[in-house]
């Protein structure tokens, strides 16, 4: 079920024009910056875009301009490890076609995460890429205190219902190019 929903949502996302994705990513960045709780995070975990997903680099530039630090994830056998990244620093090729920070950078624990996703529903549940890395990272980081989670996606990635499993971590906020998605909490 999740695989079908994922594939259908990704196909819709892939169907967006490059221009629509660029403009949508800029609108998403502006909207995310308006989330009050995000301004309190000293270190924000972001990601480097792959394929047709939302490009969070405009958001990273806004975070830097506001004086916040940005960390990017590295996929390891133990899960995601976040390392601080500064604008302009070179990244290295990682698994799954990802661009990741250098291993010699110290790990950090962000208190806010910008979360990529393949599909989402109005309850704040997401379908990722099927490996559970973000759910595990959210659970791990939450042991240190609350972690603000903000999912970013294009509106075409919406599905009626994500079949949630016990390990799934619902998002605190969800933002698309159309604005904040009002989340239904049960």
N, C-alpha and C positions, 0 to 999 in steps of 0.2 A: 504493500500500500504506500509506504513512504517513498519507495524507489519510483513508483509511478508518478506520485505527486511531484517529487523532485524533478524528474525528467520533463514533465509537462511544464512546470514553472520555469525551468532553465531554458526550454525551447522558446517560451514566450519572451523571456529576457533577451535571449540571443536575437530575437526578431526585432528588437529596438534598434533604431539607427544609431551610429556612433555619435551623431550630433545630439540626439535625444538623451543618450547616456551622459554626455559631457554636461549638457544643460541641467539635467536631472541631478547629477552629482553635486553641482554647484548649489542648487536649491536645497538639497539635503544638508549640505554643510552649513548653510545659513540657518536652517531650522534647528539643527542639532546644537548649534552655538547658543540658541535661545533657551535651552534646557538649564534652568537655574542650578540644579544640583551638580551639573557637569563643571561649572565654574569652580567648585570646591575641590575638585580632584587635582592633586599635584602632578600625578603621572597618569596619562590616559593611554590605554592599550588600543592600538589601531591595527591595521593590516595593510599589506600591499596588494593592490587589485590583481586578479587574474581573470582571464577570459572577459566576459561581458558584465562582470559585477560592478556595483557602485564603486566609483573611484573615491577613496577617502583622503587622497592627497590634498584637495582643496581644504578639507576640514583640518588636516594636520597643520597646514599653513596658518589657518585662523587660530588654532590652539597655540602655536608658537608665538604668534603676534600678541596673544593675550598673556604670554609668559608661562604657559603650561608646558610640561615635558611630555614627550610622546615615546612610547615603547612599541616595538613590533615583535610578533611572535616568531619563534623558531620551533619547528616540529622536531621533537626528540622521542626516543623510545619511551620516555616517562611522561610524555604529553607536551603541551606548549610551555616554552620558557620565553618570557618577555625580556627583551634587552632594549635599553634606551637607544633611540635613534635621533640624530640631529639632521635637519634639512641639509641635503647635499651629500651626506655620507653615502658611500657606495654600499650596496648590498651584495650578497653572494647568492648563487643559485642553490635552492634547497629542494627537498622532496616535493613531489606533486606539481612541479613547475613553479614553486613559490620563490619569491625573492625574500631573503632573510638577513637579519643583522649578523655581523661577524661574531664568531664564537668567543673572541677575546674581550668582548664587552660584558660587563657584569650583569647578572640577572637582576631584574627589578620586579616588584609586585604592584601593578597598577590598581587604583581604587575605582577606576571607571574603564569600561571596555566598549569599544565600537565593534559590534559583532556582525560578521558577514553571514549571509544565509542564502539558501536556495528558494525556500518558500516560507510563508508565514500565515498565521490566522489572527483573527481579532482578539483572541485570548492571550496573545503575546507568546504563543508557542511557535517555534521555528523548526524547519528541517534544514540541517546543514548539509555537508557533503558526505555524510555517512560514516564518519570515523569517531564522532563524539568528542573531538578535541576541545571544543569550546565549552561543552557541558562540564567536562572534567576540570578545565581551567577555572570556570566560574565556581565550581564546588571547592576547589583547592584554595583559590584566593579568598573566598568567603570565610574561610577559617580564621583569617586575620581581621575580619570585620566586614561590614557591608560593602558590596561591589555594585556600582551602578552599571546596568547593562542597557545599551542602546543598540537595537538592531537597525541596520540600514538596508533598504531594498528599493526596487522599483515597484510601482503599484501593480504591474502585471504579474508579480510573483505571489500575489494573494491567493489563498485557497480557502475553501469553506471551513475545513477543520483539519488540523494537524493531529494525527493520532499520537497523543502524548504518552510517554513511558515514564516510569518512576524516576529515572535518572535525568530526565529532561528538565532544563532550567528555564522557566518562562522569563521573558525579557521585561525590564522595567519600562522601557519606551521603545517605540517602533516609529521610524520616520521614513517616508517615501518622498518622491519629488512633488507629490500633491500635498505634503505637509505631515503633521503628526497623525498617526493612526490612533483613534480613540480605542483603547483596549477595554474589553469586557472582562471583568474579574468575577470569578464565581466563588 
